[in-house]
């Protein structure tokens, strides 16, 4: 089993701008070779507000 991996990633979204999201990667024990990756913005950050804007655009 691989340990949890943490980091951050910068995304550029047209019309929104740059988003810096923290990520955690987990091994999926029941599916060798696959990983679960979770991205989240820091609370109160510009990236969190940008994610709220993206969510508001959903149909």
mmCIF file as gemmi writes it, N, C-alpha and C atoms, coordinates in Angstrom:
data_model
loop_
_atom_site.group_PDB
_atom_site.id
_atom_site.type_symbol
_atom_site.label_atom_id
_atom_site.label_alt_id
_atom_site.label_comp_id
_atom_site.label_asym_id
_atom_site.label_entity_id
_atom_site.label_seq_id
_atom_site.pdbx_PDB_ins_code
_atom_site.Cartn_x
_atom_site.Cartn_y
_atom_site.Cartn_z
_atom_site.occupancy
_atom_site.B_iso_or_equiv
_atom_site.pdbx_formal_charge
_atom_site.auth_seq_id
_atom_site.auth_asym_id
_atom_site.pdbx_PDB_model_num
ATOM 1 N N . UNK Axp A 1 ? 0.841 -1.175 0 1 0 ? 1 A 1
ATOM 2 C CA . UNK Axp A 1 ? 0 0 0 1 0 ? 1 A 1
ATOM 3 C C . UNK Axp A 1 ? 0.889 1.242 0 1 0 ? 1 A 1
ATOM 4 N N . UNK Axp A 2 ? 0.629 2.156 -0.929 1 0 ? 2 A 1
ATOM 5 C CA . UNK Axp A 2 ? 1.373 3.411 -0.98 1 0 ? 2 A 1
ATOM 6 C C . UNK Axp A 2 ? 0.846 4.37 0.071 1 0 ? 2 A 1
ATOM 7 N N . UNK Axp A 3 ? 1.738 5.18 0.604 1 0 ? 3 A 1
ATOM 8 C CA . UNK Axp A 3 ? 1.26 6.2 1.544 1 0 ? 3 A 1
ATOM 9 C C . UNK Axp A 3 ? 0.492 7.294 0.805 1 0 ? 3 A 1
ATOM 10 N N . UNK Axp A 4 ? -0.226 8.055 1.578 1 0 ? 4 A 1
ATOM 11 C CA . UNK Axp A 4 ? -0.939 9.214 1.045 1 0 ? 4 A 1
ATOM 12 C C . UNK Axp A 4 ? 0.088 10.227 0.56 1 0 ? 4 A 1
ATOM 13 N N . UNK Axp A 5 ? -0.173 10.858 -0.587 1 0 ? 5 A 1
ATOM 14 C CA . UNK Axp A 5 ? 0.714 11.876 -1.144 1 0 ? 5 A 1
ATOM 15 C C . UNK Axp A 5 ? -0.031 13.203 -1.141 1 0 ? 5 A 1
ATOM 16 N N . UNK Axp A 6 ? 0.628 14.256 -0.666 1 0 ? 6 A 1
ATOM 17 C CA . UNK Axp A 6 ? 0.009 15.582 -0.622 1 0 ? 6 A 1
ATOM 18 C C . UNK Axp A 6 ? 0.805 16.547 -1.483 1 0 ? 6 A 1
ATOM 19 N N . UNK Axp A 7 ? 0.122 17.564 -1.99 1 0 ? 7 A 1
ATOM 20 C CA . UNK Axp A 7 ? 0.79 18.584 -2.796 1 0 ? 7 A 1
ATOM 21 C C . UNK Axp A 7 ? -0.209 19.63 -3.219 1 0 ? 7 A 1
ATOM 22 N N . UNK Axp A 8 ? 0.147 20.396 -4.235 1 0 ? 8 A 1
ATOM 23 C CA . UNK Axp A 8 ? -0.785 21.371 -4.792 1 0 ? 8 A 1
ATOM 24 C C . UNK Axp A 8 ? -0.575 21.416 -6.296 1 0 ? 8 A 1
ATOM 25 N N . UNK Axp A 9 ? -1.597 21.908 -6.979 1 0 ? 9 A 1
ATOM 26 C CA . UNK Axp A 9 ? -1.547 21.975 -8.436 1 0 ? 9 A 1
ATOM 27 C C . UNK Axp A 9 ? -2.188 23.276 -8.869 1 0 ? 9 A 1
ATOM 28 N N . UNK Axp A 10 ? -1.593 23.887 -9.891 1 0 ? 10 A 1
ATOM 29 C CA . UNK Axp A 10 ? -2.108 25.124 -10.452 1 0 ? 10 A 1
ATOM 30 C C . UNK Axp A 10 ? -2.887 24.792 -11.72 1 0 ? 10 A 1
ATOM 31 N N . UNK Axp A 11 ? -4.128 25.251 -11.789 1 0 ? 11 A 1
ATOM 32 C CA . UNK Axp A 11 ? -4.98 25.076 -12.958 1 0 ? 11 A 1
ATOM 33 C C . UNK Axp A 11 ? -5.286 26.455 -13.529 1 0 ? 11 A 1
ATOM 34 N N . UNK Axp A 12 ? -5.38 26.546 -14.841 1 0 ? 12 A 1
ATOM 35 C CA . UNK Axp A 12 ? -5.837 27.784 -15.466 1 0 ? 12 A 1
ATOM 36 C C . UNK Axp A 12 ? -7.18 27.494 -16.121 1 0 ? 12 A 1
ATOM 37 N N . UNK Axp A 13 ? -8.197 28.268 -15.75 1 0 ? 13 A 1
ATOM 38 C CA . UNK Axp A 13 ? -9.544 28.1 -16.282 1 0 ? 13 A 1
ATOM 39 C C . UNK Axp A 13 ? -9.895 29.362 -17.065 1 0 ? 13 A 1
ATOM 40 N N . UNK Axp A 14 ? -10.155 29.194 -18.349 1 0 ? 14 A 1
ATOM 41 C CA . UNK Axp A 14 ? -10.493 30.339 -19.201 1 0 ? 14 A 1
ATOM 42 C C . UNK Axp A 14 ? -11.713 31.07 -18.631 1 0 ? 14 A 1
ATOM 43 N N . UNK Axp A 15 ? -11.613 32.372 -18.529 1 0 ? 15 A 1
ATOM 44 C CA . UNK Axp A 15 ? -12.71 33.18 -18.025 1 0 ? 15 A 1
ATOM 45 C C . UNK Axp A 15 ? -12.759 33.287 -16.507 1 0 ? 15 A 1
ATOM 46 N N . UNK Axp A 16 ? -11.967 32.485 -15.827 1 0 ? 16 A 1
ATOM 47 C CA . UNK Axp A 16 ? -11.933 32.497 -14.354 1 0 ? 16 A 1
ATOM 48 C C . UNK Axp A 16 ? -10.545 32.898 -13.868 1 0 ? 16 A 1
ATOM 49 N N . UNK Axp A 17 ? -9.525 32.331 -14.482 1 0 ? 17 A 1
ATOM 50 C CA . UNK Axp A 17 ? -8.15 32.615 -14.079 1 0 ? 17 A 1
ATOM 51 C C . UNK Axp A 17 ? -7.491 31.397 -13.46 1 0 ? 17 A 1
ATOM 52 N N . UNK Axp A 18 ? -6.455 31.657 -12.687 1 0 ? 18 A 1
ATOM 53 C CA . UNK Axp A 18 ? -5.682 30.575 -12.077 1 0 ? 18 A 1
ATOM 54 C C . UNK Axp A 18 ? -6.311 30.104 -10.773 1 0 ? 18 A 1
ATOM 55 N N . UNK Axp A 19 ? -6.255 28.809 -10.572 1 0 ? 19 A 1
ATOM 56 C CA . UNK Axp A 19 ? -6.728 28.18 -9.336 1 0 ? 19 A 1
ATOM 57 C C . UNK Axp A 19 ? -5.582 27.354 -8.762 1 0 ? 19 A 1
ATOM 58 N N . UNK Axp A 20 ? -5.235 27.595 -7.525 1 0 ? 20 A 1
ATOM 59 C CA . UNK Axp A 20 ? -4.257 26.736 -6.85 1 0 ? 20 A 1
ATOM 60 C C . UNK Axp A 20 ? -5.045 25.858 -5.893 1 0 ? 20 A 1
ATOM 61 N N . UNK Axp A 21 ? -4.993 24.547 -6.145 1 0 ? 21 A 1
ATOM 62 C CA . UNK Axp A 21 ? -5.75 23.596 -5.34 1 0 ? 21 A 1
ATOM 63 C C . UNK Axp A 21 ? -4.799 22.637 -4.653 1 0 ? 21 A 1
ATOM 64 N N . UNK Axp A 22 ? -5.07 22.38 -3.388 1 0 ? 22 A 1
ATOM 65 C CA . UNK Axp A 22 ? -4.331 21.356 -2.651 1 0 ? 22 A 1
ATOM 66 C C . UNK Axp A 22 ? -4.863 20.004 -3.09 1 0 ? 22 A 1
ATOM 67 N N . UNK Axp A 23 ? -3.989 19.024 -3.126 1 0 ? 23 A 1
ATOM 68 C CA . UNK Axp A 23 ? -4.453 17.694 -3.516 1 0 ? 23 A 1
ATOM 69 C C . UNK Axp A 23 ? -3.861 16.636 -2.594 1 0 ? 23 A 1
ATOM 70 N N . UNK Axp A 24 ? -4.627 15.578 -2.446 1 0 ? 24 A 1
ATOM 71 C CA . UNK Axp A 24 ? -4.188 14.395 -1.718 1 0 ? 24 A 1
ATOM 72 C C . UNK Axp A 24 ? -4.467 13.199 -2.607 1 0 ? 24 A 1
ATOM 73 N N . UNK Axp A 25 ? -3.501 12.321 -2.716 1 0 ? 25 A 1
ATOM 74 C CA . UNK Axp A 25 ? -3.625 11.14 -3.554 1 0 ? 25 A 1
ATOM 75 C C . UNK Axp A 25 ? -3.57 9.902 -2.659 1 0 ? 25 A 1
ATOM 76 N N . UNK Axp A 26 ? -4.531 9.019 -2.855 1 0 ? 26 A 1
ATOM 77 C CA . UNK Axp A 26 ? -4.628 7.794 -2.064 1 0 ? 26 A 1
ATOM 78 C C . UNK Axp A 26 ? -4.602 6.589 -2.994 1 0 ? 26 A 1
ATOM 79 N N . UNK Axp A 27 ? -3.932 5.542 -2.597 1 0 ? 27 A 1
ATOM 80 C CA . UNK Axp A 27 ? -3.986 4.287 -3.334 1 0 ? 27 A 1
ATOM 81 C C . UNK Axp A 27 ? -5.35 3.643 -3.091 1 0 ? 27 A 1
ATOM 82 N N . UNK Axp A 28 ? -5.903 3.021 -4.129 1 0 ? 28 A 1
ATOM 83 C CA . UNK Axp A 28 ? -7.168 2.295 -4 1 0 ? 28 A 1
ATOM 84 C C . UNK Axp A 28 ? -6.8 0.821 -3.838 1 0 ? 28 A 1
ATOM 85 N N . UNK Axp A 29 ? -6.878 0.336 -2.615 1 0 ? 29 A 1
ATOM 86 C CA . UNK Axp A 29 ? -6.411 -1.019 -2.323 1 0 ? 29 A 1
ATOM 87 C C . UNK Axp A 29 ? -7.163 -2.094 -3.09 1 0 ? 29 A 1
ATOM 88 N N . UNK Axp A 30 ? -8.433 -1.871 -3.371 1 0 ? 30 A 1
ATOM 89 C CA . UNK Axp A 30 ? -9.226 -2.875 -4.07 1 0 ? 30 A 1
ATOM 90 C C . UNK Axp A 30 ? -9.027 -2.832 -5.582 1 0 ? 30 A 1
ATOM 91 N N . UNK Axp A 31 ? -8.276 -1.847 -6.077 1 0 ? 31 A 1
ATOM 92 C CA . UNK Axp A 31 ? -8.031 -1.709 -7.517 1 0 ? 31 A 1
ATOM 93 C C . UNK Axp A 31 ? -6.557 -1.345 -7.719 1 0 ? 31 A 1
ATOM 94 N N . UNK Axp A 32 ? -5.677 -2.342 -7.703 1 0 ? 32 A 1
ATOM 95 C CA . UNK Axp A 32 ? -4.239 -2.071 -7.833 1 0 ? 32 A 1
ATOM 96 C C . UNK Axp A 32 ? -3.928 -1.204 -9.056 1 0 ? 32 A 1
ATOM 97 N N . UNK Axp A 33 ? -3.061 -0.214 -8.849 1 0 ? 33 A 1
ATOM 98 C CA . UNK Axp A 33 ? -2.662 0.671 -9.924 1 0 ? 33 A 1
ATOM 99 C C . UNK Axp A 33 ? -3.544 1.903 -10.062 1 0 ? 33 A 1
ATOM 100 N N . UNK Axp A 34 ? -4.67 1.923 -9.371 1 0 ? 34 A 1
ATOM 101 C CA . UNK Axp A 34 ? -5.543 3.086 -9.444 1 0 ? 34 A 1
ATOM 102 C C . UNK Axp A 34 ? -5.372 3.945 -8.198 1 0 ? 34 A 1
ATOM 103 N N . UNK Axp A 35 ? -5.68 5.238 -8.368 1 0 ? 35 A 1
ATOM 104 C CA . UNK Axp A 35 ? -5.559 6.187 -7.275 1 0 ? 35 A 1
ATOM 105 C C . UNK Axp A 35 ? -6.805 7.056 -7.198 1 0 ? 35 A 1
ATOM 106 N N . UNK Axp A 36 ? -7.092 7.519 -6.007 1 0 ? 36 A 1
ATOM 107 C CA . UNK Axp A 36 ? -8.146 8.497 -5.775 1 0 ? 36 A 1
ATOM 108 C C . UNK Axp A 36 ? -7.445 9.816 -5.484 1 0 ? 36 A 1
ATOM 109 N N . UNK Axp A 37 ? -7.77 10.859 -6.264 1 0 ? 37 A 1
ATOM 110 C CA . UNK Axp A 37 ? -7.149 12.164 -6.088 1 0 ? 37 A 1
ATOM 111 C C . UNK Axp A 37 ? -8.24 13.151 -5.69 1 0 ? 37 A 1
ATOM 112 N N . UNK Axp A 38 ? -8.02 13.842 -4.59 1 0 ? 38 A 1
ATOM 113 C CA . UNK Axp A 38 ? -8.981 14.817 -4.071 1 0 ? 38 A 1
ATOM 114 C C . UNK Axp A 38 ? -8.339 16.198 -4.141 1 0 ? 38 A 1
ATOM 115 N N . UNK Axp A 39 ? -9.047 17.139 -4.776 1 0 ? 39 A 1
ATOM 116 C CA . UNK Axp A 39 ? -8.584 18.523 -4.873 1 0 ? 39 A 1
ATOM 117 C C . UNK Axp A 39 ? -9.501 19.4 -4.046 1 0 ? 39 A 1
ATOM 118 N N . UNK Axp A 40 ? -8.907 20.387 -3.36 1 0 ? 40 A 1
ATOM 119 C CA . UNK Axp A 40 ? -9.708 21.362 -2.613 1 0 ? 40 A 1
ATOM 120 C C . UNK Axp A 40 ? -8.939 22.664 -2.49 1 0 ? 40 A 1
ATOM 121 N N . UNK Axp A 41 ? -9.689 23.747 -2.43 1 0 ? 41 A 1
ATOM 122 C CA . UNK Axp A 41 ? -9.089 25.07 -2.268 1 0 ? 41 A 1
ATOM 123 C C . UNK Axp A 41 ? -8.986 25.403 -0.786 1 0 ? 41 A 1
ATOM 124 N N . UNK Axp A 42 ? -8.041 26.26 -0.473 1 0 ? 42 A 1
ATOM 125 C CA . UNK Axp A 42 ? -7.931 26.758 0.899 1 0 ? 42 A 1
ATOM 126 C C . UNK Axp A 42 ? -9.178 27.578 1.219 1 0 ? 42 A 1
ATOM 127 N N . UNK Axp A 43 ? -9.789 27.378 2.375 1 0 ? 43 A 1
ATOM 128 C CA . UNK Axp A 43 ? -10.963 28.168 2.75 1 0 ? 43 A 1
ATOM 129 C C . UNK Axp A 43 ? -10.654 29.665 2.733 1 0 ? 43 A 1
ATOM 130 N N . UNK Axp A 44 ? -11.56 30.44 2.13 1 0 ? 44 A 1
ATOM 131 C CA . UNK Axp A 44 ? -11.416 31.882 2.077 1 0 ? 44 A 1
ATOM 132 C C . UNK Axp A 44 ? -10.465 32.396 1.006 1 0 ? 44 A 1
ATOM 133 N N . UNK Axp A 45 ? -9.878 31.491 0.225 1 0 ? 45 A 1
ATOM 134 C CA . UNK Axp A 45 ? -8.905 31.904 -0.785 1 0 ? 45 A 1
ATOM 135 C C . UNK Axp A 45 ? -9.588 32.355 -2.075 1 0 ? 45 A 1
ATOM 136 N N . UNK Axp A 46 ? -8.814 33.02 -2.939 1 0 ? 46 A 1
ATOM 137 C CA . UNK Axp A 46 ? -9.309 33.392 -4.252 1 0 ? 46 A 1
ATOM 138 C C . UNK Axp A 46 ? -9.709 32.145 -5.036 1 0 ? 46 A 1
ATOM 139 N N . UNK Axp A 47 ? -8.964 31.077 -4.871 1 0 ? 47 A 1
ATOM 140 C CA . UNK Axp A 47 ? -9.283 29.827 -5.57 1 0 ? 47 A 1
ATOM 141 C C . UNK Axp A 47 ? -10.632 29.269 -5.12 1 0 ? 47 A 1
ATOM 142 N N . UNK Axp A 48 ? -10.951 29.398 -3.846 1 0 ? 48 A 1
ATOM 143 C CA . UNK Axp A 48 ? -12.25 28.928 -3.366 1 0 ? 48 A 1
ATOM 144 C C . UNK Axp A 48 ? -13.378 29.754 -4.003 1 0 ? 48 A 1
ATOM 145 N N . UNK Axp A 49 ? -13.176 31.06 -4.073 1 0 ? 49 A 1
ATOM 146 C CA . UNK Axp A 49 ? -14.197 31.918 -4.705 1 0 ? 49 A 1
ATOM 147 C C . UNK Axp A 49 ? -14.337 31.581 -6.188 1 0 ? 49 A 1
ATOM 148 N N . UNK Axp A 50 ? -13.229 31.287 -6.853 1 0 ? 50 A 1
ATOM 149 C CA . UNK Axp A 50 ? -13.281 30.915 -8.27 1 0 ? 50 A 1
ATOM 150 C C . UNK Axp A 50 ? -14.029 29.6 -8.455 1 0 ? 50 A 1
ATOM 151 N N . UNK Axp A 51 ? -13.845 28.65 -7.558 1 0 ? 51 A 1
ATOM 152 C CA . UNK Axp A 51 ? -14.589 27.397 -7.641 1 0 ? 51 A 1
ATOM 153 C C . UNK Axp A 51 ? -16.086 27.641 -7.455 1 0 ? 51 A 1
ATOM 154 N N . UNK Axp A 52 ? -16.43 28.569 -6.57 1 0 ? 52 A 1
ATOM 155 C CA . UNK Axp A 52 ? -17.852 28.927 -6.39 1 0 ? 52 A 1
ATOM 156 C C . UNK Axp A 52 ? -18.423 29.507 -7.683 1 0 ? 52 A 1
ATOM 157 N N . UNK Axp A 53 ? -17.628 30.347 -8.385 1 0 ? 53 A 1
ATOM 158 C CA . UNK Axp A 53 ? -18.084 30.897 -9.668 1 0 ? 53 A 1
ATOM 159 C C . UNK Axp A 53 ? -18.313 29.79 -10.695 1 0 ? 53 A 1
ATOM 160 N N . UNK Axp A 54 ? -17.385 28.841 -10.742 1 0 ? 54 A 1
ATOM 161 C CA . UNK Axp A 54 ? -17.54 27.709 -11.673 1 0 ? 54 A 1
ATOM 162 C C . UNK Axp A 54 ? -18.775 26.902 -11.354 1 0 ? 54 A 1
ATOM 163 N N . UNK Axp A 55 ? -19.021 26.676 -10.093 1 0 ? 55 A 1
ATOM 164 C CA . UNK Axp A 55 ? -20.193 25.907 -9.676 1 0 ? 55 A 1
ATOM 165 C C . UNK Axp A 55 ? -21.482 26.632 -10.069 1 0 ? 55 A 1
ATOM 166 N N . UNK Axp A 56 ? -21.493 27.954 -9.98 1 0 ? 56 A 1
ATOM 167 C CA . UNK Axp A 56 ? -22.672 28.737 -10.335 1 0 ? 56 A 1
ATOM 168 C C . UNK Axp A 56 ? -22.963 28.681 -11.833 1 0 ? 56 A 1
ATOM 169 N N . UNK Axp A 57 ? -21.961 28.382 -12.64 1 0 ? 57 A 1
ATOM 170 C CA . UNK Axp A 57 ? -22.127 28.292 -14.098 1 0 ? 57 A 1
ATOM 171 C C . UNK Axp A 57 ? -22.737 26.974 -14.553 1 0 ? 57 A 1
ATOM 172 N N . UNK Axp A 58 ? -22.776 25.989 -13.682 1 0 ? 58 A 1
ATOM 173 C CA . UNK Axp A 58 ? -23.307 24.68 -14.089 1 0 ? 58 A 1
ATOM 174 C C . UNK Axp A 58 ? -24.762 24.793 -14.452 1 0 ? 58 A 1
ATOM 175 N N . UNK Axp A 59 ? -25.179 24.061 -15.487 1 0 ? 59 A 1
ATOM 176 C CA . UNK Axp A 59 ? -26.605 24.111 -15.889 1 0 ? 59 A 1
ATOM 177 C C . UNK Axp A 59 ? -27.518 23.498 -14.862 1 0 ? 59 A 1
